[in-house]
Amino acid sequence: MEVEKRIRSVFIVVATVFLALLAVFVFVLISNEVKRAGYIGLESDHLRTIEVHGEGEVSAAPDVAEIYLSVITQEEDSEEALNENNEKTENVISYLKEEGVEEDMIQTSGFDMRPLYDHREDERTGERERVIYAYEARNTVEVEFKDLEDVGSLIDGAIRAGANEVKNLRFSIENEEEYKSQAREEAIREAEDRAESIAASLEVSLGRVLDFSEDKAFYRTPFMEADMREVAMEDVAEEEVPIEPGESEITSSVIIEYEIR
């Protein structure tokens, strides 16, 4: 009997402790769920929100110019075409270096050597056949200029040195990220102002930011293209090529979702 009483007492104590721990666990679980629902775990479907859009734009003057200069030579003999091309290309590169363009700003972007074909009639058979009448060598260098005031005169000088094709003159901004950040900040301010105006009209107040997204910031820069392939060096105007970089427009577009109370 005495043993049974002791066992029963131990069982009651264990059961009591278990029930107490279970009660504490349930209480903590419920408390966490309440906090989560009230602060961090409420689904967006249950929140009152507004979503606003903002745009920012910053203008800046380009400070870098990039251009492709090509030397194109045609001769009946492939070796002559190549030698002439090499000589003129070296002249162009030497001229640019002499004018202060740094070596790492001049990079070969392509070289091509190809036969040129024509269709001629065979005098004996009268049949037309495809024959090689010349060889063409093309060497293209990509050049980056930091002093935009000299771009026109440098292009003019490169043409005189032997370049006979000028393409893809582009202007860009070296410290682009700085202007992108400015455009983004302007877009965010516009979105915030719009959100505050809407909240005032609805007689509510803005809460925390629930979501933010930004379209990839981009900028529009002037683009020019000139093809000098058919221009002989002696026909190049004495005045330098007129170059006006203008201004670039850097834009940013954001969407912000606010909780409202």
C-alpha positions, 0 to 999 in steps of 0.5 A: 500500500505504501509503495502504491501511495508513493508511486501515485504521488510521484505520478501526480508530481510529474503530471503536474510539472508536465501540465505546467510546462505545457501551459507555459509552452502554449502561452509563449507560442500564442504570444509569439503568434500575436506579436507576429500578427501585429508586427512582422507576420501579417500577410499583405492581403490583411494590410492597408497599403498604398503604392506610389511611383516616382521618377527622377532625372538628372542632366550632366555633360558627358566627359568621355568620348569613344570612337572607332577609327578604321584603316581600309586598303585595297590592292590587287595583291594581298601582301601589298594590301596588308603592308599598306594597311599596317603602315597607315594604321601605325601612322594613325596610332602614332599620331594619336599618341603624339597628340597626348592620347594615352596608349591604354586608351587605344585598343585594336577592336578588329582586323579583317582581310578578305578577297573581293570578287567580281563576275566576269565573262570568259572570252573563250567560253562566254560563261560568267565566272567569279574571280578575285579582282582585289584584296581588302584589309581592314584594321579598326581601333577603338579610341577613348578621349578624355578631353572633349574639346580636342575630339574634332581636331583629333578625328580630323588628324586621324583621317589625314594620317590614314583613317578612312572610316569613322564610326560610332562616336559615343559620349558617356559619363565617367562617374556615372554611378554618382548621377544615377544615385542623384536620379534615384534620390529624386525619384524616391522624394517624388514617390514620398511626396505623392504618398504623403499627398494621397495619405492626407486626402484619405485622412490616414498616415503613412507607416513603414515601407513594405516594398521597394523596386527600381527600374534599371537606371539609364541615361540617354547620350548623343550619338553620332556616326560619320563614314569617311570611307570614300573621302580621300585625305586631300579632300578633308576640309581644313577646318576640324570636324565639329563635335558637340557632345551636348548633355546626357539625361540620367533617369531613375524610376521607383515604386514604393509600397507603404503601409497606411494607418 
